[in-house]
């Protein structure tokens, strides 16, 4: 078959690449109810029953239940409520993770009034059965639990925060089946220890912890020295009444930043991102993004699929859920998008593709309204372009999925901006003119394919920005041209 010619675009073998945002921000539809548990506090989403669609797990704090909602896989999903545990006292934070590394997804939960952390072992059946196992039972007011390989021995340990005993701890997995746990105190002076996030903040190959101390108004990180016994060094980030925290590379410079939200009873609290300078140890510079009434929870995710991290936030006192769009610049500018202003007591947010259309939908919970909701992404990409991280003097690789089967794909790029612009052939791209294309590659029978690695030329220096979009040409299909989302990566 002859390779179709994307006319009026020149072909290149190599190019430089950069940071981008899509020309079109994500829009979301109206509220759709997933379930009505009593006082939901935290939610996450993943394919719990391994049937190919995304389910939702919820901690019903007031109802003392741990639940999951099975997705039936329809284009407009229906949900079946299933109990994991009907007798867990005050479940708070919940996480879905393969705790025993057996290939299915288990559930980890911090139980506030049980003073405990539990994990629930999934038996891997189409309708999972759950075995409740205790990680720790003497954590006074357990609020947060995260699975992480603290000591680098290949199994998952658990880091935890407990509110009333002011403690940040980790619980060592002995590697047995099922595992036993040895507790280790990281700090006993975290006044009102609340939320933790795990990441390699100093780039030394082991996992560190960031923790909020609500009553002590401290945002701190604890440096793991990588030894098997994992001693920790405390570093202050800020004096702020942080109640939520997340970690990720916000500015695309290859190092991990911190994002937090601070609580102010009866008033507004700031959402802040702290830029890491990449040092060992790093220094974090505060950048205030916005202020909201009672921010309660944040989630970092590339919501608009443009290869930078956006921030989802629940404003409990403001009764709203929002997302802040990252423009992808070296020092990001943020656009505040309202998803709903009718979420009385909004306290948790998440993003996942619930309807299988490639777009990330918005999930939220309200413990005042006793509801778990989702909002459909109205701007899903027809196909998805992913770009591997690109380093100065290295290579570039591109991956397309969910395109027209057996079609030919081009990765188009612009150094001028994110568009939109219409080419003389009628194709409108999320790229500014002039637009060029890298050599074509054919997608397989499932509409997937990769191109690269391609050497990066010397002119593509660190910090260079280029906007990218995939175009698929299908001469045999009903739709000649299919476009991906606009995307890109800054050269690191």
N, C-alpha and C positions, 0 to 999 in steps of 0.2 A: 504493500500500500504506500502511496506517495505521501510524504510528510506534508501536511497542510501548511501553507505560508500565511503567517500572521502579517498581512501586508501593512506597509507603512511603519513597521517596527524593524529596526536593524537587529541582527543577531550578534551577540558577543559571547566570547568564550570565558572571559573573566570580568569581574566587576567589583566595586566596593559597595559596602552595605551600611545601614545605619538604623536609627531609632525612628519609630513612626507612631501615628495614631490613625485609625480608620477615619475616613471623611464623614461617616454616618455613625452617630452614637446609638447605643441600643435603646429601643423602646420596649416597654412591657405592657402586657394586657392587664385586665382587671383581676382582682383577687379570686382565686379558686381554692376552696377548702380541701385540705388533705385529711384532717381529723380534728377532733374536739376533745383532747385530753385535758384533765384537770390540772391547770397551772403548769403548762409546758415551760421548761427553763432553757433547754439547749437542744439543738437539732443538728444532725449531719446526714449526708446522703451517700449511698454507695450501693453496689449490686450485691445485696446481702444473700440472696438465694441463687446467685450465679445463673440467672435466666436471661441475661442480656439487657435488662433495663435497670433503672436506678430506683432503689427503694429509699425510704426515709426512716431514720432512727430518732426517737424523741425521749428525753427524760421528763416525765410528768412529775414535777416537784411536789405540788400540792396533793396529787393523787397517789403518791408513793408507788408509782409504776414505771417500769422501763418498757417501752413499746417500739414496735417497728410497723411501718405501713408498707404493705406489699403492693407494688406497681403492677398492673395487669398488662403493661406493654402496649396499650392502645394509643393512637395518636393524641387523644385526649384521655389521659390515664384515669382509671378508677382505682380506688385504694381500699385495701382490706386491713383493718387494725388487728395486729397480732401481739399478744403479750410475751415479752421475754422474761420479766419478773414482776409479779403482782404485789410483791412484799419487799420493796427496797425503800428505806426511810429517807425521804428528801433527796432523790437523785438530782445532781447538779450538772456537772460537766460530763459529756459523753463523747466517745471517740470510737470509730470503726477501724480495726486493724487486725492483721493476722498474728495474734499474740503467740501462738504455738507453731507458727511457720509450717502449717500443714496444707496450705493452699486454699483455705476458705477464710472468710472474714468473721472475726470475733468482735465482741463489744466490750469496751472498757468504760467504767463509770466511777465517778466520785460521788459517794452518798453522804450528804451533809449531816443528817441527823443520826445515821448509823455510825458516823466517825470512821468510815471505811472506804476502801477502794476495792472494787470487784472486777473480775473479768468473766465474761460469759462465753463458754466454749461452744462454737458452732459445730454440729456433727456432720456438716457437709451435705445433708440430704436436701431434696428439692423444696421441702417445707422444713426448715431447720428446727431441730430441737436443741435446747440450751442447757449446759451444765454450769451452775454458778460456782465460781472459785474465788477465794479471798486472797488479795494481795497484801492488804494491811487492814488492821482492825482497831488501831489505837491512834487515829488521826482526828483530833478534836475539831470537828467542823470541816470535813474534807470537801474542798471546793473544786479542785482541778487535778486531773490525772492525765499524763501523756506517756505514750509508749516510745521508748528511745533506747538505743544500745549505748548506755552510759560508759561501760568499761571496755567496749570494743572487742567483746568475746564472741560476737556473732548471734547472740540471742537478744530478745527485747526485755529490757528492764522497764521500770515505771518511775517517773518523776511525779511528785505530788505536792500540792499546797493545801495546808489546813489552817483555817481562819482563826479559831479560838486559841490554839496553842502556838500561833505565830511561827509556824514551821514550814520550811521547804525541805523536802526529803527525797531520797531515791531508794528504790527497793530492788535489790540485786537478784536477778533470775539465775537459778543454779543450773539451768539447762536441762533439767530432767523433764519427763513427760508424766503427769503435768508438773509444771515447775514449782519449786519452793522459793521462798522470798526472804532475803535478809535486809532489814531496814538500815539506812544510813542517813544521818542528819546532815544537811548542807548548811542550814541556818535555822536558829531558834529565836531570832530577833526580828523576823519579818512581821511587823505589827499589823495584824489583819491580813495575812497572806491570802491571796485571792486567785489570781490567774497566772499561769505559766505558759511559756512558749519555748520550744527547743530548736536550736540551730547551731551551726558551727560559726560563731560570731567572729572568731579571730583567725579562721582559715588554717588551723593547724591539724585538721583531720579528725578531731573529736568533737562531741556534741556538748555545747554549753546551754545554760538556761537563762531565760529572762523572766523576772517575776515582778508582780505588782503587790504592794503592801498598802491596802486601802486606808487603814487607820493611821499608819505611819507616814502616809503621803510620800512613798518612795517607789521609784522605778529603778530596778537594779539588775545587773547580770552577774552570773556566777561562772567563773572560768574553770573549766575542767582541764587538769594538767595532763590527762591522758594516761595516768598510772592506773593499774588494775584496781587500786583502792579508791581512786578518784577523789583526791583532795580538791578543794574548791577555793578560789580567790574571789572575794566580793569586789565588784566595781559599781559605783553609782552612775546612773545615767541622768536622772533628773529628780527634783523634789516636786512631786505632783501627785494628786490623789487618783492615780491611774486605776481603773477598774477593768480594763480590757487591754490585751496586748497581742500583737502578732509580729512575725518576723518574715523578711523576704527582701530581695534585691529590688527596691523601689525605683532607683534611678539608673538601673542597667549598667552599673560600673563593675559588676562581677563580685561585689562583696555584700554581705547581709546587713540590711538596715532594720530598724525597729519602728513599729507604728503602735501608738497607744491612744486610748480615749480616757479622759479624766472625768470623774463624777463630782458634781457640785449640787448638793441637795437644794432643791427649789430654784436652781438657776442653771445657767449654761456652763458646759464643760468643753474644753478644747479637744479636738482631734489633732494629733501631732505625729509627724514622722521625724525620726532621728537618723540623720545621714551618718553612716560609718565612713571614717577616713581610710579604712583598710589596714590600719596599723596592728601591731601585736604587742600589747592589746589595743583595740580600736578606741578612738575617741568619737563620741556621738554628738552631732550638732543639731540642736532643736530647730524645727521648722513647723510653725503652727499652720494648719491647713484650714480649719474652720471651727466654729463653736456651735454646739447643739444642746438642746434641753435634755439633760439626763442621758448622755450616751452610755449604753450598757454592753454592747458587744460589737466586735469588728471581725471582718473576714477578708483576707487578702486573696485576690484571684484575678486573672486576666479575663474580666467579664466580657469585654468587647473583642477578644481574640486578636489584639493588635500587638502582642508581644511585650506588653508592660503590665505591671501589677496595679490594678484598681483597688479601691477600698469600699467594701460594703459595711454599712453601719446601721444599728438599731438604736433609736433615740427613745428610751423608755418614757421619760417625762414629756417629750415632744410628740409622742404617739405616732411616730413616723419611721419608715425605713427608706434609706437612700443609698446611692452609690456615688463615689467620687471618682471621676474619670481622670486618669493620669494621661497627660499629653505626650509622654515619652521623651521629654526634653532632659538634658543633663541635670537641670534643676527643675523638676516637674511643676507645671501649673495644673490646677485641679478644677474640674467643672462639677458642681453639685447637682445631681439629678435626683428628683423626688420619685420614688416608686409608689408609695402610698402614704397618705396623711390620716388614715383611718385605722391605724394599728395601735389601739389603746394599750399601753404597757408593753410595747415591742421590746423583746429582750434577746433575740437570737436571729442571726442571718447566715445564709449559706448559698452557694450557687452550684447547680448541677443540671445536666441535660435530662430533664424528666420525660420529655416527649419524643426523644430520639431524632430531633431535627438538626442536630449539630450546634444549636444555640444554647448558651448557658442560661437557664431559667433562674429566677430569684426566689428563694425560700425564706420564710420568716415565721416567727412564733410570737404569741402574745399571751403572757400568763394572766393578764386581766380579762381578756376575752375568751380564754380557754380555747385557742385556735392555733392550728398550724396551717399556713397558707403557702401557695406558690403563685407566681406571676409569670406568665408565658413570655419568653423572649420573642418579640415580633420581628426581629431582624436577623434571623439565623443565616449564616453563610450557606450558599448552595454547595460549596465544597470548602475544605479547610486546607490552608497553607501553614506549614510549620517550618521554621528556620532554626537550624542549630546555632548555638552561640558561636560568634566569629571573633577571632583574635588576630591582632596585627601580625602579618607575616604568615598566617595560617591558611585555612581552607574554609570554604562555605559548602553546606549541604542543604538541600530543600526537599520537603516531603509534602505530597499532596494526597488527600484522602477524600472519599465520598464524591469524586468527580464522575463524569460520564464514563462508563466502562469502555476500555480500548481506545479512548480518545488521545489526542496529543496535547500536552500541557506546556505552556511557556511561563517562566517566571519573569514578569515585567518589572522594571524599576525606574525610579526617577530620583534625581538629586535635588529637584526643585521644590518638592513639597507633596502633601497628601491629597491634592486635588479637591473636587473631582474635575476631570477634563474629558471631553469627547473627541475621539480621534476622527479623521476624515472618513473612515470606514463605518462610522456609527457606533462603535464600541465606547461606552463611557466607563472610565476607570477611576478608582480612588487614588490617582496619581496626577501630579502636575506635569504638563508638557515642559520639555521634551521627554518622551517615554521611549525606552529601549527594552529589548528582550534578550534573555540568555538563551542558549541553544535549547531546542525542544526535547522532550522525553515522552515516551508513551506510557499511559496508565494501563493497569492490568484489568482483568475481567471484573474486578471489584471497584474499579475507579480509583486505585491507589498507585502511587509510584514515587520514586526518589530520583534526584539528580545531584551529582557531586560524589566525592568532594572536588571542588574547583579551587585551584590556587588563588589566593588573594594577591593582587599586584602590590608592589611597593608603595604606590600612591595612596592606597587605602590605609591611612594612618589611624591611630587610636582616636576615637571620638567622632570619626566620619559618620555622617547620617545619610541614609538612602531609604526611600519608601518602596515597598514591594507589593505585588499582587500577582496571583496565579490566574492564568487564562487558559481554559480548556476548549479545544476546537473539535467538535464531533460532526464529521461530514455525513454520518449515517443516522444521526438522531434527530428528534423533533426540535431540539433546541441547539442551534449551531454553536453558540458561545455560552460558557458557564464561567462565572467569576467567583474567586474566593474572597475572603475579607482582605482589606488592606493590612499589611504587616511589615515588620522590619526589626533590625537589631543594630545597635550602635557597635562599631568596632571597638573591642576592648584592648 
